[in-house]
Amino acid sequence: MSNSIQNSSNQFLAALPVHFLERIEPILELVPLPLGKVLYEASAKLQHVYFPTTAIISIRNILLDGSSLEIINVGNESLLGLSLLMGGENSQNLAVVHTAGEGYRLKAQHLAEEFTSSPAVMNLVLWHTQAFINYLAQNVVCNQFHSIEQKLCRWLLLTLDRLPTCELTITQELIASMIGVRRESISEASGNLQKAGFISYRRGHISVLDRSGLEGRVCECYQVVKTEQERLLGNMDKG
């Protein structure tokens, strides 16, 4: 097995049993994931699972009027396609790349077969499912009780945690659609953060200048989610 797979920067993939990685290496594809690429359409049949390495994927719920809200995002700590392993053959949501990069792609049937026969893979999937449930629960609390500025800080910090850089290529309009607020509200919140010297913003690009400043403004939801992710990775290391 090549070192690039064994030492993959996707932590779920790296935690899979070596014998399984050796079997799938010839069919595991490293693919570009450009900004805006749709990986799953709502109600479409799912064919692949994705293991992001440098990309981040937004999973969104689409309403009848065409508006959308991000319910969770997936980076190098996890995989896209958990529902396939839980009996779902069709996507209930839209999955689109919001931070460009790369990731590995695998036909879903190969991971599904290992899930049913390998306790180690089953445990990995269940840990990630629990982490997703906890993330969604915290999201509900955050949307109900916390300010737009706090939610923006949380979104920025969780994104930075998956990237090797403090530079983000993204528009305020896209952030607004993922957080579920008006673009004008994100513009006002990002303006406040820029005035405080925490970020620098120009159209389509955000530079984080003072991470500790963002951490001082963010709600407790960020630390709750981060702690859960660290617990998950600890379980993966033990497994």
C-alpha positions in Angstrom: 0.0 0.0 0.0 1.4 3.4 -0.9 2.3 5.9 1.8 0.0 8.5 0.3 -3.0 6.3 1.2 -1.7 5.0 4.5 -0.8 8.5 5.7 -3.8 10.2 4.1 -4.7 13.6 5.4 -8.3 12.4 5.5 -8.5 11.0 9.1 -11.4 8.6 8.4 -9.6 7.0 5.5 -6.3 6.7 7.4 -8.2 5.0 10.3 -9.6 2.2 8.1 -8.1 -1.3 8.5 -4.9 -1.8 6.5 -6.2 -4.9 4.8 -9.2 -3.0 3.5 -7.1 -0.1 2.3 -4.8 -2.5 0.4 -7.9 -4.0 -1.4 -9.4 -0.6 -2.4 -6.2 1.2 -3.3 -6.4 0.4 -7.0 -10.0 1.7 -7.2 -9.6 4.7 -4.8 -9.5 7.8 -6.9 -7.9 11.1 -5.9 -10.2 13.7 -7.6 -10.2 17.5 -7.8 -13.1 19.1 -5.9 -13.4 22.7 -7.3 -15.5 25.4 -5.6 -19.2 25.0 -6.3 -19.0 21.4 -7.6 -22.2 19.5 -6.7 -21.4 16.0 -5.5 -24.9 15.0 -4.4 -28.2 16.3 -5.8 -31.2 16.2 -3.5 -33.2 12.9 -4.1 -30.5 11.6 -6.5 -29.2 8.0 -6.2 -25.9 7.9 -4.4 -23.0 6.2 -6.1 -19.9 7.2 -4.3 -18.5 8.2 -0.9 -15.9 11.0 -0.7 -13.0 11.4 1.7 -12.0 15.1 1.5 -8.3 15.9 2.1 -8.0 19.6 1.4 -11.6 20.4 0.3 -14.6 21.2 2.5 -18.1 20.0 1.5 -21.3 21.7 2.5 -24.4 19.6 3.1 -27.5 21.7 2.6 -31.2 21.3 3.0 -33.2 22.8 0.1 -36.6 24.4 0.5 -39.4 24.4 -2.0 -38.7 28.1 -2.9 -35.1 27.2 -3.8 -33.4 28.7 -0.7 -31.0 26.5 1.2 -29.4 26.2 4.7 -26.2 24.4 5.6 -26.9 21.7 8.1 -23.3 20.4 8.4 -20.0 20.5 6.5 -17.5 17.8 6.0 -13.7 18.2 5.9 -10.6 16.0 6.3 -11.9 14.6 9.6 -14.7 12.6 8.1 -16.4 11.4 4.9 -19.4 12.3 2.7 -21.9 9.5 2.3 -22.7 8.2 5.8 -26.4 7.8 4.8 -25.4 5.1 2.3 -24.1 3.0 5.1 -27.3 3.5 7.1 -29.6 2.1 4.4 -30.3 5.2 2.4 -29.8 4.9 -1.3 -30.8 8.4 -2.2 -29.5 11.8 -1.0 -32.0 13.8 1.0 -29.8 16.9 0.7 -27.5 18.9 -1.6 -23.8 18.4 -1.2 -21.6 21.1 -2.7 -17.9 22.0 -2.4 -17.6 25.3 -0.5 -13.8 25.2 -0.1 -11.9 24.0 -3.2 -9.3 21.2 -2.8 -9.0 17.5 -3.4 -10.4 14.3 -2.0 -10.6 10.6 -2.5 -13.6 9.0 -4.1 -14.8 5.4 -3.8 -17.7 3.5 -5.1 -20.2 3.2 -2.3 -20.7 -0.6 -2.5 -17.1 -1.3 -1.5 -17.4 0.6 1.8 -20.9 -0.8 2.4 -19.6 -4.4 2.1 -16.8 -3.7 4.6 -19.3 -2.0 6.9 -21.4 -5.1 7.2 -18.5 -7.5 7.7 -15.9 -5.5 9.7 -16.5 -4.4 13.4 -13.7 -1.9 13.1 -15.3 -0.2 10.1 -18.7 -0.3 11.7 -17.3 1.4 14.8 -15.8 4.1 12.8 -19.0 4.8 11.0 -21.0 4.8 14.2 -18.6 7.2 15.9 -18.9 9.6 12.9 -22.7 9.3 12.9 -22.8 10.2 16.6 -20.5 13.2 16.0 -22.8 14.4 13.2 -25.9 14.1 15.4 -24.2 16.1 18.1 -23.1 18.7 15.5 -26.7 19.0 14.3 -28.1 19.3 17.8 -25.6 22.1 18.6 -26.5 23.8 15.4 -30.1 24.0 16.4 -29.2 25.6 19.7 -26.8 28.1 18.0 -29.4 29.2 15.4 -31.9 29.8 18.2 -29.9 31.7 20.8 -26.8 33.2 19.3 -26.1 36.3 17.2 -25.2 36.4 13.5 -21.7 37.6 14.4 -21.2 34.7 16.8 -22.4 32.2 14.2 -20.1 33.8 11.6 -17.1 33.4 14.0 -18.1 29.8 14.6 -18.3 29.1 10.9 -14.9 30.7 10.2 -13.2 28.9 13.0 -14.6 25.5 12.1 -13.5 26.1 8.5 -10.0 27.2 9.5 -9.6 24.0 11.6 -9.7 22.0 8.4 -7.3 24.2 6.4 -3.5 24.7 6.4 -4.0 28.4 5.7 -5.8 31.5 7.1 -7.0 32.5 3.7 -10.5 31.7 2.6 -11.9 32.1 -0.9 -15.6 32.6 -0.5 -18.2 35.3 -0.9 -20.4 36.8 1.7 -23.4 35.7 -0.3 -22.3 32.0 0.0 -21.6 32.3 3.7 -25.1 33.8 4.2 -26.8 31.0 2.3 -25.0 28.4 4.5 -25.7 30.1 7.8 -29.3 30.9 6.7 -29.3 34.7 7.0 -29.5 37.7 4.7 -26.3 38.7 2.9 -26.6 42.1 4.4 -26.4 40.6 7.8 -23.2 38.8 7.0 -21.8 42.0 5.5 -22.5 43.9 8.7 -21.1 41.1 10.9 -17.9 40.8 8.8 -17.6 44.6 8.8 -17.6 44.5 12.6 -14.9 41.8 12.7 -12.8 43.7 10.1 -13.1 46.9 12.2 -11.9 45.0 15.2 -8.8 43.8 13.2 -9.7 40.1 13.3 -10.2 39.7 9.6 -9.6 41.4 6.3 -12.3 41.1 3.6 -12.3 41.9 -0.1 -14.8 40.5 -2.5 -14.6 36.7 -2.6 -11.7 36.5 -0.1 -11.3 36.5 3.7 -8.0 36.7 5.5 -8.0 35.8 9.2 -5.6 38.2 10.9 -6.3 37.4 14.6 -7.7 34.0 15.3 -7.7 34.6 19.1 -9.9 37.6 18.5 -12.5 35.4 16.7 -12.2 32.9 19.6 -13.0 35.7 22.0 -16.2 36.6 20.1 -17.5 33.2 19.2 -20.3 31.4 21.2 -19.7 28.3 23.2 -21.0 26.1 20.3 -17.6 26.2 18.6 -15.8 24.6 21.6 -18.6 22.1 22.0 -18.3 20.9 18.4 -14.5 21.0 18.5 -14.4 18.9 21.7 -16.7 16.3 20.1 -14.4 16.1 17.1 -11.4 15.6 19.3 -13.2 12.9 21.2 -14.1 11.2 17.9 -10.5 11.3 16.7 -9.3 9.9 20.0 -11.7 7.0 19.5 -10.4 6.4 16.0 -6.8 6.3 17.3 -7.8 3.7 19.9 -9.7 1.7 17.3 
